[in-house]
Amino acid sequence: MANLTVTVDERLLKRARIKAIEQGTSVNRVVSEYLEAWAGGTAAQEALGGFVELAAASEASSGPEGRTWRRHDLYDRPGYLRDR
């Protein structure tokens, strides 16, 4: 992890430290989270965004009538082993 030097007004930094303590975090963590969001998010957020894009582009569906089965119908079919 890299270090970053930032010049901030002393009174602002003091207020930020107090607020961070009240919220159970640190100024460093708040700045890091802000930069993560501003710069494009985490790898997990990017992966989720990619998944959402793929899902939106998919032509898969449940058909014009939607889902026609109920959950319990799945267990009332021949060959299903009830006593496992």
Beta strands, then each sheet from edge to edge (+ up, - down):
end
